[in-house]
C-alpha cells in the first residue's frame, strides 16, 4: 500500500499489530509497516513463573527425596545390603545414649561393634579371611594444616578403635593394597541432655554417626561373602575421637601397621540425619569418583559441597581431611545432610532417619567396593594431591536427577570452558562492532539493569533479615517450617529484583526511543516507543547471558569446581536465543521474545542445577539454628542475613531470564506489584503480604 510522502499517518493499531509508515528506500514513497504490540499477558507470566517453581521443586524432590525401598535380610540375601539389618545396629548404638570420648557409654558402644565384627568373622565365606583388631591408641599429636585446625595441635591418648580387614584367603598379596572405609563411633558431648538428666528412652547420635557405623557393619557382612574374588583387601575402621579433632583417624594413619597398605580412603559422615548420603568431597585424584560414577545404583554427589568446604564457608571438618593431608590419599567423602538443624544436638534421634536412607548409601557403597576391590591394581599415588597436581588431575562431578553422574577432569573442563568463553566474547565483540555506538550504550544500560537487580534485591532481603529478630519471638522462625523463607526473604528478593531490573529497562527504553527518533526511518512517536520496548526486552534478556559469562570467567580463572553451573546457564539460553531470535538482517524490526525461547533456555539449567541450589539453601536454613544456640555469641541478625543473601542470590541468578519477559506484561510497575500480590495470595504465602503493600 503506497501513499505520498508527507501524508498523514495511517490508522491506529488493531488486534496484536499496530500499523505505521516507514521509509521504503524508494524516493517519494513510504510503505506501511506492522509492529507487533508490546503487551504480554501478566497471567501468562504468572503461569510461567509457577511452572518454573514447580519444575524446580520436582527436580529437587526426584533428585534428593526419591529413596530406594528398604530391603529385609531375606530380600538382600547373604551378598546384598539390608537396611532393616543395619537399622538394628543404629537402634542399638543410639540406645546407649550420648557416647563422647571418655564415657562409659562409648566403651559399651565400642564393645558392641567388636561383638558384631566377630559375628561377621564367624559367618564369612570360607575362602575369605576376616581379621578383627581392637586397637588401643598410644599418645599422639595431631597437627593439621588447613581449615579448622590451622595453628592448632591436638593431643590425644587412650583411644580405642575396632578395625576389620577382609581379604581373600588365598591371595596374600591383596593385603598390600587396601581400601579404607572409615567412620566414627563417638558422639559430641552436646548430644547429652541438659543438666545430665537422661530420660528413657533417650537415643542420641543416631545420625552422627551411628547411621554410618551401622552401614559399615552391614557392608562388612556383605563384603565378607564376596571378597574371595578380590584383588585388594578392604579395611573397615570404626574409630573414636573424631569429635575431639579428628584424632581417631590420625591415630590410625600414624600408628597402625595396616595404614601403610591403604591406597584409597572412603569416609562416611553425617551433617544431619536421613535423606541421601551424597558425595561432597572427592579426590584429589579423580580415579575414585570416576569408578563410583560407573557403578553406583543411585549416584548422588555434587562438587558444590566441595567448593564450600574448600572456601571455609562451612565451619566443619571430617576424617577425610586427615586421609588427604596426613596420608596423601585420594578417595570419597559421603555425608547425610537432611534435618541439619538437629546436627550435634540431643534431637539427633532414630525417628528422624528416613526409610531408604541407609539402603541408598549401602547399595552405592557395596557396588563401589565390589568394583574397585576386584580391579587388578589400585592407584598407588600417595601425595598426588600435592600442589601442582590438584588443578591438573581433579574432577568436576555432579549427578543428574540422582540417576546418572557426570564426571570430567579439570583439563577437559578448562578446554570446554575456555572455548565457550572465547566464542561468547567473539560474538559480543562482533555484535558491538556491527551495532556501533548505540549497541555499546545499550549493552552498558542492560548490564546496569543487572547491577540494579542485584542491589535492590539484596537490599530488600537483607532489610527483612535485620528487622526480623525485633518482630519475631524467635531469631530464626523458619527452622521448623522452611517454607516461611519464601515469604520472609523470597518475595522481597523477587520484588527487589523486578524493581531494579525495571529501572534499568526504563532507562534503556528511553535511550532506544531517542535512537529511533534520530534514525533514518520516519516513525511516529508511538511506533518509536513500541520498538524501543521490544528492543529493550531483547537487551535485558541478553544481559542475563552477560551475567553468567562473567561468573563463568571468574569461576574458570579461580578453578572453581562448580563452574559447570554458569556454563549451562550461559550456553543453553544463548543457544535458544540464537536458534529462535537472532537474525542476520539489519532491516528486521524487533518482535516480542517467544515463550519457546524462554522454555528452551531454562530447561537444561533447571534439570542440571535447580535441585542442587535448593539443597544448598535447605542445608543453610538448617545450619542457621546454630547462630541461636549461643545467645550473645554472635549478632541475632547474622544467621538471617546469610540466609537472605543466599536466597536473593538464587533469585537473581535463576530468574534473570524470566524477569526480562515481565516488563511487557504490565503497563506500569504498580500493576506489576498487583500481579505479584495476587500470585502470593493465590499460593497462600501470608508472610509475603507484608512486603506487597
C-alpha positions in Angstrom: 0.0 0.0 0.0 1.5 3.3 -1.1 0.9 6.9 -0.2 2.5 10.2 -0.9 5.4 11.4 1.3 4.2 13.8 3.9 0.7 12.4 4.1 -0.9 11.8 7.5 -0.2 8.6 9.4 -2.4 5.6 9.0 -5.0 4.3 11.4 -4.2 3.2 15.0 -3.2 -0.4 15.9 -5.8 -3.0 15.9 -5.6 -6.5 17.5 -2.0 -7.5 18.1 -0.4 -5.3 15.4 0.0 -1.6 15.1 0.4 -0.1 11.6 2.5 2.8 10.8 4.7 4.2 8.0 8.4 4.0 7.5 10.8 4.7 4.7 10.8 2.1 1.9 14.1 3.1 0.5 12.5 4.5 -2.7 12.3 8.2 -3.5 8.9 9.8 -2.8 7.1 6.9 -1.3 6.6 5.2 2.1 5.4 1.7 2.9 3.1 0.7 5.7 4.8 -1.5 8.4 3.2 -3.6 11.1 4.8 -3.6 14.5 3.7 -6.3 17.0 2.1 -5.0 20.1 4.5 -4.8 23.1 1.9 -6.1 25.5 2.1 -9.5 27.1 -0.4 -11.2 29.4 0.5 -10.9 33.0 -1.4 -14.1 33.7 0.8 -15.9 31.2 3.9 -14.7 33.1 2.5 -15.8 36.5 1.8 -19.2 34.9 5.4 -19.4 33.6 6.8 -18.4 37.0 4.7 -21.0 38.7 5.8 -23.6 36.2 9.5 -22.8 36.8 9.0 -23.0 40.6 7.0 -26.3 40.3 9.6 -27.8 37.9 12.5 -26.8 40.2 10.7 -28.3 43.2 10.0 -31.5 41.4 13.6 -31.7 40.2 14.7 -31.4 43.9 12.2 -34.0 45.1 13.2 -36.5 42.5 16.9 -35.9 42.9 17.2 -35.9 46.7 13.9 -37.3 48.2 13.5 -40.3 45.9 14.9 -43.1 48.2 15.0 -46.8 47.4 12.8 -49.2 49.3 14.4 -50.8 52.4 15.3 -54.4 52.0 15.0 -57.2 54.5 17.7 -59.8 55.2 15.8 -62.3 53.1 15.5 -59.9 50.2 19.1 -58.9 50.3 20.5 -62.4 50.8 24.0 -63.1 52.0 25.6 -60.9 49.5 23.3 -57.9 49.4 22.6 -54.9 51.7 19.7 -54.9 54.1 18.6 -51.6 55.6 16.5 -53.4 58.2 19.6 -55.3 59.5 21.5 -52.0 59.6 18.7 -50.3 61.5 19.2 -52.9 64.3 22.7 -51.6 64.7 21.6 -47.9 64.6 19.0 -48.5 67.4 21.5 -50.5 69.5 24.2 -47.8 69.3 21.8 -44.9 69.8 20.3 -46.8 72.7 23.5 -46.4 74.6 22.7 -42.7 74.7 25.3 -40.0 74.0 28.8 -41.5 74.0 31.5 -38.9 73.8 35.2 -39.8 74.3 35.9 -40.9 77.9 32.4 -42.0 78.7 31.3 -45.5 79.8 28.6 -45.4 77.1 31.3 -45.1 74.5 33.0 -48.2 75.9 29.8 -50.1 75.6 29.3 -48.9 72.0 32.8 -50.0 71.1 32.3 -53.4 72.6 29.0 -53.7 70.7 30.8 -53.0 67.4 33.5 -55.6 68.4 30.9 -58.3 69.0 29.2 -57.5 65.7 32.6 -57.7 63.9 33.3 -61.1 65.5 30.0 -62.3 64.2 30.8 -61.2 60.7 34.1 -63.1 61.0 32.4 -66.3 62.0 29.8 -66.1 59.2 32.1 -65.1 56.4 32.7 -67.0 53.2 35.1 -69.9 53.8 37.6 -68.5 51.2 37.6 -65.1 53.0 39.9 -64.1 55.8 38.3 -61.6 58.3 40.6 -60.1 60.9 39.3 -58.1 63.8 41.7 -55.9 65.7 40.8 -54.0 68.9 43.4 -51.3 68.6 44.3 -49.3 71.7 46.0 -46.0 70.8 49.1 -44.7 72.4 49.6 -40.9 73.0 49.9 -38.8 69.9 49.8 -35.3 68.5 47.6 -34.2 65.6 48.6 -31.1 63.7 46.7 -30.4 60.5 47.4 -27.6 58.1 44.0 -26.5 56.9 40.5 -25.4 57.7 39.5 -25.5 61.4 42.9 -26.7 62.6 45.3 -24.1 61.3 47.8 -23.3 64.1 46.4 -25.9 66.4 47.8 -29.1 67.8 45.6 -31.8 69.2 47.0 -34.1 71.9 45.2 -37.5 72.4 45.7 -40.8 74.2 43.7 -43.8 75.4 41.5 -44.2 72.3 40.0 -47.5 71.3 39.2 -48.5 67.7 37.7 -51.5 66.1 39.4 -52.4 62.8 38.2 -55.1 60.5 40.3 -56.3 57.5 38.6 -58.5 54.9 41.0 -60.3 52.5 40.8 -63.2 50.0 42.3 -66.2 51.9 44.4 -67.5 49.0 45.7 -64.1 47.7 48.1 -62.9 50.3 49.3 -60.1 48.1 45.9 -58.5 48.5 46.9 -57.3 52.0 49.5 -55.0 50.4 46.8 -52.9 48.7 43.8 -51.9 50.8 40.7 -49.8 50.5 39.9 -48.0 53.7 36.3 -47.4 54.7 36.0 -45.2 57.8 33.6 -43.6 60.3 33.5 -42.8 64.0 31.6 -44.3 66.9 31.8 -41.4 69.3 29.3 -38.6 69.5 29.7 -35.0 70.6 29.1 -34.1 74.2 26.3 -31.6 73.2 24.0 -34.6 72.4 23.7 -35.0 76.2 20.5 -33.9 77.9 21.0 -30.6 79.7 21.8 -31.0 83.5 22.8 -34.6 82.7 19.3 -35.9 83.1 18.7 -38.9 80.8 15.0 -39.6 80.2 14.4 -43.1 78.9 14.1 -44.0 76.2 16.7 -41.4 75.0 18.7 -42.1 71.9 21.4 -39.7 70.8 23.8 -39.6 67.9 21.7 -41.6 65.5 22.7 -39.6 62.5 26.2 -38.6 63.6 27.4 -41.1 63.3 25.6 -44.3 64.4 23.9 -44.5 61.0 27.3 -44.6 59.3 28.7 -47.2 61.6 25.6 -49.3 61.0 26.1 -49.1 57.3 29.7 -50.1 57.6 28.8 -53.2 59.7 26.2 -54.3 57.1 28.7 -53.6 54.3 31.4 -55.6 56.1 28.9 -58.6 56.3 28.1 -58.3 52.6 31.7 -57.9 51.5 32.8 -60.9 53.6 30.7 -63.0 51.2 32.3 -61.5 48.1 36.0 -61.0 49.0 37.2 -64.4 47.7 37.4 -62.8 44.3 39.0 -59.6 45.3 42.5 -58.4 44.3 42.7 -56.0 47.2 41.7 -56.1 50.8 39.0 -53.9 52.4 39.7 -52.3 55.9 36.7 -51.0 57.9 37.9 -48.5 60.6 35.4 -47.9 63.4 37.3 -45.1 65.2 36.8 -42.9 68.3 38.0 -39.4 68.9 36.7 -37.9 65.7 34.6 -35.3 67.5 37.6 -34.2 69.5 39.6 -33.1 66.5 39.8 -36.0 64.0 42.1 -37.8 66.4 40.8 -41.3 65.7 41.7 -41.2 62.0 45.0 -39.5 62.7 46.0 -42.2 65.3 45.2 -45.0 62.8 47.2 -43.4 60.0 50.2 -42.7 62.1 50.3 -45.7 64.4 48.6 -48.8 63.0 50.7 -51.0 60.7 47.8 -51.7 58.3 47.7 -48.0 57.4 50.8 -48.5 55.2 48.8 -50.6 52.8 45.9 -48.2 52.3 45.7 -46.9 48.7 42.2 -45.4 48.8 40.1 -43.8 51.6 36.3 -43.6 51.9 34.8 -41.6 54.8 31.2 -41.8 55.9 29.9 -38.8 57.7 26.7 -37.0 58.7 25.9 -33.3 59.0 22.3 -34.1 59.8 20.2 -37.3 59.7 18.4 -39.1 56.9 17.9 -38.4 53.2 20.5 -39.3 50.6 24.1 -39.7 51.6 25.9 -37.7 48.9 29.5 -37.3 47.9 30.6 -33.8 48.9 34.3 -34.3 48.6 36.3 -36.4 46.1 39.9 -36.6 45.0 42.4 -35.1 44.8 42.9 -37.8 42.1 39.6 -38.5 40.1 40.1 -42.3 40.0 37.7 -43.0 42.8 34.8 -40.7 41.7 35.1 -42.0 38.1 34.7 -45.6 39.2 31.9 -44.7 41.6 30.0 -43.0 38.7 30.3 -46.1 36.6 28.7 -48.5 39.1 26.6 -46.6 41.7 23.0 -47.6 41.5 21.7 -44.3 42.9 24.5 -41.8 42.3 24.4 -38.7 44.3 27.1 -36.1 44.6 27.9 -32.5 43.7 31.1 -30.6 43.7 29.4 -27.6 45.1 29.8 -29.0 48.6 33.5 -29.5 48.0 33.8 -25.9 46.9 32.0 -24.7 50.0 34.3 -26.8 52.2 37.4 -25.6 50.5 36.3 -22.0 50.8 35.9 -22.2 54.6 32.2 -21.2 54.4 31.3 -24.4 56.1 33.0 -24.4 59.5 33.4 -28.1 59.8 35.9 -31.0 59.1 35.8 -34.7 58.6 38.3 -37.6 58.8 38.7 -37.2 55.1 41.0 -34.2 55.8 43.3 -36.5 57.7 43.5 -39.1 55.0 44.2 -36.4 52.4 46.6 -34.2 54.4 48.4 -36.7 56.7 48.4 -39.7 54.5 48.3 -38.2 51.0 45.4 -40.4 50.0 42.6 -39.8 47.4 39.1 -41.1 47.9 35.5 -40.1 48.6 33.7 -38.4 51.4 29.9 -39.0 51.9 27.5 -37.2 54.2 23.9 -37.1 55.2 22.6 -33.6 55.3 18.8 -33.8 55.8 17.5 -32.3 59.1 20.7 -30.3 59.5 19.1 -28.4 62.4 19.4 -31.4 64.7 23.1 -31.9 63.9 25.2 -32.1 67.1 22.1 -31.8 69.3 20.1 -34.1 71.6 17.4 -34.3 68.8 19.6 -36.4 66.6 17.3 -39.4 67.0 16.4 -42.6 65.2 12.9 -41.5 64.5 14.2 -38.9 62.0 16.0 -41.4 59.9 14.1 -41.7 56.6 13.3 -45.2 55.3 15.6 -45.9 52.4 18.4 -43.6 53.6 20.7 -46.5 54.7 19.7 -48.6 51.7 20.7 -45.8 49.4 24.2 -45.4 50.9 24.7 -49.2 51.4 23.9 -50.2 47.9 26.0 -47.5 46.4 29.0 -48.4 48.6 28.6 -52.1 48.1 28.7 -51.7 44.3 31.7 -49.4 44.5 33.7 -51.7 46.8 32.9 -54.7 44.7 34.3 -52.9 41.6 37.4 -51.3 42.9 38.5 -54.3 45.1 38.2 -56.6 42.1 40.4 -54.4 39.8 43.9 -55.7 39.2 45.5 -52.7 40.9 44.6 -49.7 43.0 46.2 -46.3 42.2 49.4 -46.1 44.3 49.6 -42.3 44.2 50.1 -41.1 47.7 50.8 -37.3 47.8 49.1 -37.0 44.4 47.3 -34.0 45.9 50.5 -32.0 46.2 50.4 -28.5 44.8 50.6 -28.5 41.1 48.8 -31.8 40.6 45.4 -30.9 42.0 44.4 -28.5 39.2 45.6 -30.9 36.5 44.0 -34.1 37.9 41.0 -33.1 39.9 37.5 -33.8 38.5 34.2 -31.9 38.2 31.3 -34.1 39.1 27.5 -33.8 39.6 24.5 -36.1 39.3 21.5 -35.7 37.1 18.3 -36.3 39.0 20.0 -38.9 41.1 20.1 -41.4 38.3 23.3 -40.5 36.3 26.6 -38.9 37.3 28.7 -36.8 35.1 32.4 -36.7 35.8 35.1 -34.9 33.7 38.6 -33.9 34.6 39.9 -30.4 35.1 42.0 -30.4 31.9 38.9 -31.1 29.8 36.9 -28.5 31.8 39.5 -25.8 31.1 39.3 -26.6 27.3 35.5 -26.6 27.3 35.1 -23.5 29.4 37.7 -21.5 27.6 36.1 -22.5 24.3 32.7 -21.2 25.4 34.2 -18.1 26.9 36.1 -17.2 23.7 33.2 -17.9 21.4 30.9 -15.7 23.6 33.3 -12.9 23.7 33.8 -13.1 20.0 30.1 -13.0 19.3 29.7 -10.0 21.6 32.7 -8.1 20.1 31.3 -8.7 16.6 27.9 -7.6 17.6 29.2 -4.3 19.1 31.4 -3.7 16.1 28.4 -4.1 13.8 26.0 -2.2 16.1 28.4 0.7 16.7 27.9 3.2 19.5 24.2 2.6 20.1 24.9 -1.1 20.6 27.6 -0.3 23.1 25.4 2.1 25.1 22.5 -0.4 25.0 24.9 -3.1 26.4 26.0 -0.8 29.1 22.5 0.1 30.1 21.4 -3.6 30.0 24.3 -4.5 32.3 23.2 -1.6 34.6 19.8 -3.3 34.9 21.6 -6.5 36.1 23.5 -4.4 38.7 20.4 -2.7 39.9 18.6 -6.0 40.1 21.2 -7.4 42.4 21.4 -4.2 44.5 17.7 -3.8 45.1 17.1 -7.5 45.6 19.8 -7.9 48.1 18.8 -4.7 49.9 15.2 -5.7 50.2 16.0 -9.2 51.5 18.7 -8.1 53.9 16.5 -5.4 55.3 13.9 -8.0 56.3 16.7 -10.1 57.9 17.8 -7.1 60.1 14.3 -6.3 61.4 13.2 -10.0 61.8 14.7 -10.6 65.3 12.9 -7.5 66.6 9.5 -8.5 65.4 9.7 -12.3 65.9 9.7 -14.4 69.0 12.5 -16.5 67.6 15.6 -15.2 65.8 15.2 -18.0 63.2 11.5 -18.6 63.0 11.8 -20.6 59.7 13.7 -23.6 61.2 10.6 -25.7 61.8 8.9 -24.6 58.6 11.5 -23.7 55.9 8.7 -22.7 53.5 8.4 -19.4 55.5 11.6 -18.4 53.9 9.7 -17.8 50.7 7.6 -15.2 52.3 10.3 -13.7 54.5 13.1 -13.4 52.0 12.0 -14.9 48.7 9.2 -12.4 48.0 11.2 -9.3 48.9 14.1 -10.6 46.9 11.8 -11.2 43.9 10.1 -7.8 44.1 13.5 -6.1 44.6 14.9 -7.9 41.5 11.9 -6.8 39.5 12.2 -3.2 40.6 15.9 -3.0 40.0 15.7 -4.6 36.5 12.6 -2.5 35.6 14.5 0.7 36.4 17.2 -0.4 34.0 14.6 -1.4 31.5 13.0 2.1 31.6 16.4 3.8 31.2 17.2 1.5 28.2 13.8 2.1 26.7 14.3 5.9 26.9 17.7 5.7 25.2 16.4 3.5 22.4 13.4 5.8 21.8 16.0 8.6 21.4 17.9 6.4 19.0 14.9 5.6 16.9 13.9 9.3 16.8 17.3 10.1 15.3 17.2 7.2 12.8 16.8 7.3 9.1 13.3 5.8 9.1 10.3 8.1 9.6 8.4 6.7 12.6 5.6 8.1 14.7 6.3 8.6 18.4 4.0 5.7 19.3 5.9 3.3 17.0 9.2 4.5 18.4 8.0 3.7 21.9 6.8 0.3 20.8 10.0 -0.6 19.0 12.1 0.7 22.0 10.2 -1.6 24.4 10.7 -4.6 22.2 14.3 -3.9 21.7 14.9 -3.2 25.4 13.3 -6.6 26.2 15.9 -8.3 24.0 18.8 -6.5 25.5 17.6 -7.3 29.1 17.4 -11.0 28.1 20.9 -10.9 26.6 22.2 -9.2 29.8 21.4 -12.4 31.6 24.0 -14.1 29.4 26.5 -11.4 30.2 25.9 -12.0 33.9 26.6 -15.8 33.6 29.5 -15.1 31.2 31.2 -13.0 33.9 30.6 -15.7 36.5 32.0 -18.4 34.2 35.1 -16.3 33.5 35.7 -15.8 37.3 34.9 -19.4 38.2 37.2 -20.7 35.5 40.0 -18.4 36.4 39.9 -19.4 40.1 39.4 -23.0 39.1 36.1 -23.3 41.0 34.6 -26.8 40.5 31.1 -25.6 40.3 31.9 -23.7 37.1 29.6 -26.2 35.3 26.6 -24.2 36.6 27.4 -20.9 34.9 28.3 -23.0 31.8 24.8 -24.4 31.4 23.1 -21.2 32.4 25.1 -19.4 29.7 25.2 -21.9 26.9 21.6 -23.1 26.8 19.9 -19.6 26.8 22.5 -18.4 24.3 21.6 -21.3 22.1 17.9 -20.8 22.4 18.2 -17.1 21.6 20.4 -17.8 18.6 18.1 -20.5 17.3 14.8 -18.7 17.6 15.5 -15.0 17.9 18.8 -14.0 16.2 18.8 -12.6 12.6 21.5 -11.5 10.2 19.2 -8.9 8.6 19.8 -5.4 9.9 16.4 -4.3 8.4 14.3 -6.6 10.6 12.3 -4.8 13.2 12.3 -6.2 16.8 9.5 -8.5 17.9 8.4 -9.8 21.3 10.6 -12.7 22.5 9.0 -16.1 22.0 7.9 -18.1 25.0 9.6 -21.1 23.4 12.9 -19.2 23.7 12.4 -19.0 27.5 11.3 -22.6 27.9 14.3 -23.9 26.0 16.6 -21.5 27.8 15.5 -22.7 31.3 15.0 -26.4 30.6 18.6 -27.7 30.8 19.8 -25.4 33.6 16.7 -26.3 35.7 17.3 -30.0 35.4 21.0 -29.8 36.0 21.3 -27.2 38.8 17.9 -26.3 40.4 17.9 -29.3 42.8 21.4 -28.7 44.0 20.7 -25.0 44.5 17.6 -25.7 46.6 19.5 -28.3 48.6 22.2 -25.8 49.5 19.6 -23.4 50.6 17.9 -26.1 52.7 21.1 -27.0 54.4 21.9 -23.4 55.1 18.5 -22.9 56.7 19.1 -25.9 58.9 22.6 -24.6 60.0 21.2 -21.2 60.7 19.9 -22.5 64.0 23.5 -22.8 65.3 23.7 -19.0 65.4 20.8 -19.1 68.0 22.4 -21.8 70.3 24.8 -19.4 72.0 22.9 -16.2 72.7 25.2 -13.2 72.7 27.9 -15.1 70.9 27.1 -13.6 67.5 24.5 -10.9 66.5 21.0 -12.2 66.3 20.6 -11.0 62.7 23.7 -12.8 61.4 22.1 -16.1 60.5 19.1 -14.4 58.9 21.4 -12.1 56.8 23.3 -15.1 55.5 20.2 -16.9 54.5 18.6 -13.8 53.0 21.7 -13.1 50.9 21.8 -16.7 49.6 18.1 -16.6 48.8 18.4 -13.2 47.0 21.4 -14.5 45.0 19.4 -17.6 43.9 16.5 -15.4 42.8 18.8 -13.1 40.8 20.7 -16.0 39.2 17.9 -18.3 38.4 15.2 -15.7 37.4 17.3 -13.2 35.4 15.9 -14.6 32.1 12.3 -14.9 33.2 12.3 -11.4 34.7 13.2 -10.0 31.3 9.8 -11.1 30.0 7.8 -9.4 32.7 8.3 -5.8 31.6 6.0 -6.0 28.6 3.3 -7.8 30.6 2.2 -4.7 32.6 1.5 -1.1 31.8 3.3 0.2 34.9 5.3 -1.1 37.8 2.3 -0.6 40.0 0.4 -3.2 38.0 3.5 -5.5 38.4 3.2 -5.3 42.2 -0.5 -6.0 42.0 0.1 -9.2 39.9 2.7 -10.3 42.5 0.3 -9.7 45.3 -2.3 -11.9 43.5 0.3 -14.6 43.0 1.4 -14.6 46.6 -2.2 -14.7 47.8 -3.1 -17.5 45.4 -0.3 -19.7 46.8 -1.1 -18.9 50.4 2.1 -17.1 51.2 0.7 -14.9 54.0 4.1 -13.6 55.1 4.6 -12.0 51.7 1.6 -9.7 52.1 3.5 -7.5 54.5 6.0 -6.7 51.7 3.5 -6.2 48.9 1.6 -3.3 50.3 
